[in-house]
Amino acid sequence: MENLEKYEMCWLEYKPLGNKEYCKRWENIIVLENYYDVKPCLKELKFFFQNSLGLDLKYHKNFIDKPSLIVGRLEKIKEVFKPAEDWNKLINDEGFIIKTLYFKENQRIIITGKTFNSLIYGIFELIKRIRLKEDLNSLNIIENPKVKFRMINHWDNLDGTIERGYAGNSIFFKNNKIIYSERLRDYARLLASIGINGIVLNNVNVKKKEVELIEKHYLKKLLKIAKLFGDYGIKIYLSINFASPIYLGGLITADPLNQDVALWWKRKVEEIYDIIPNFGGFLVKADSEFNPGPHIYGRTHADGANMLAEALAPFNGYVIWRAFVYNCMQDWRDTKTDRAKAAYDNFKPLDGFFDDNVILQIKYGPMDFQVREPVSPLFGALEKTNQILELQITQEYTGQQIHLCYLGTLWKEILEFDTYARGEGSKVKKILKGEVFGNKNNGFAGVSNVGNSVNWTGHDLAQANLWTFGKISWNLDESLERIINEWIKLTFGDDKKVIENISYMLINSHRIYEKYTTPLGLGWMVNPGNHFGPNPEGYEYSHWGTYHRADFKAIGVDRTSRGTGFTLQYHHPWREIFDDIEKCPEDLLLFFHRVPYDFKLKSGKILLQFIYDSHFEGVEEAEKLKEKWLELKGKIDKEKFERVLEKLNQQIKHAKEWRDVINTYFYRKTGIPDEKGRKIYP
Ligand code: GCU
């Protein structure tokens, strides 16, 4: 495997750690497993010891009379250490335990769990703790992932481009070929270190050439990738085109209830598992944005998904079916037509009709990854359906990795949202953990922000989004403060000022971005197509008028029970709260209501003045982000420092453009000037 590209290693950069004595006594490792079964773990540890500690990790098959690390699955540990029999109940299949204790006359650190995945996670955790300079004499760590599926979705195309990719080209594909490089191993390491266990390699929009990815010639190449990621506990999945039986099989239909179609998929799945035994399953975007699906044949999404699920079930494979379904060609001048209602309308009636190995993948909001949307009412509505929460790590609508927009704050709010499905406390995070409805096959999918750029994510600070995605999908209750702190220390070191300023930048950035773009739940207003830059009337499917229907008196869509009826998709008390313009959270005011510009907000300001102020403040705060960064000069690696500074300069320029375009738009619509007399139009 050649590795010609130059790239950095994000939070896994193993720089020398000052105090090597701290670890000297742990340079022996006893491995209770077959060496090859744990080779990736041992390589990682060895590499870390060498690079960060200048120590040569010594591998032993048998016990030695010295302090040592001990690695092995629980079943092996129990053979040599009786008390470990009680540990079984402490962990689930992927959970791990790291304990420092005395036995066989010496201090030992045991790293164990039920599966090889557990050992990988345990090793990365131990390395992290050492790098964070934690006391190794008293480790007592028990960690369990709270959901089963922790997936990354790549929207990579075979030609090497990435749909909504802002960090270079694909690391998997180029010129219709599959790339196999050492970089993929490093990517697998990065993902394993944050607990990811599944990866969809190709774009959900499966066009001509990509349809062929499930053909033999591609599958054979994909096997190498599946093995490589498999070494790190990560299964590969593919997005498929629902009409594949027509494109590849020469059938005249893809009707899921047609026996020939079902048989074709059955044979196809057998062929896939014959070549790639640890294949994860399919991701399907059907009946949405011109992708074929069961509706064409008058069938339901359940018919379509279950047909595939039956083919995958014998191999423990899964169908991940996306809920991002809406009719983009619908005439929405009819006041009851509302894109926000589509996912619920399509899938609520199907609750209980999906097979066990089908998982519905639901975007966090009812629209499309806007800077702020309410949480999708499907969370809380589906009781008998497995669910994956889909988040966008890539910053399609949130500044395209030019703007700093840390998404952890938004994601936390989503997880903490109380759906009230079973009364108070039915939070999204609890639904995902299976604590509300008892569904077991739940999880997270994050649309990747990774490409082949030197720092993987374009903006160096956008690495924090990938890190955070992994961390919250592993532990939905983890505090953001800890997540952010650890990331900064592992990436930039532990200087106090560095931690303080970067924390500030991350925590505040989403709100700042929202302020100078589209506050109050307005969303969109971006250029159609590339979704970058301000364009107040620029909604994609705007052949039916603007998205927000602004006129000279009011703006927003009435989604209440008196309007499109979207609020009725929520449980009590949300439906009443969202329905009431006085009670609706102001963050979401223009999402739910049509509001006159002179409407008084809680602060006493009128709506229009709030919009003006928000844009001015947003720009000032974006400038402050830069100031915070400049204070770190000399404390951050020079190249990284300059790269981020360059992005912050661009961000400020764009923020001003947003401010001016949006404020001018409203000034021209209303004729109402800014009460503070600031210059509105450029
Ligand atoms: C958005 C995005 C598309 C993507 C789609 C999806 O609309 O702009 O590029 O294909 O979401 O999630 O399927």
Boltz pocket constraint, residues with backbone or C-beta under 6 A from the ligand:
constraints:
  - pocket:
      binder: B
      contacts: [[A, 163], [A, 164], [A, 204], [A, 205], [A, 285], [A, 324], [A, 368], [A, 396], [A, 529]]
      max_distance: 6.0
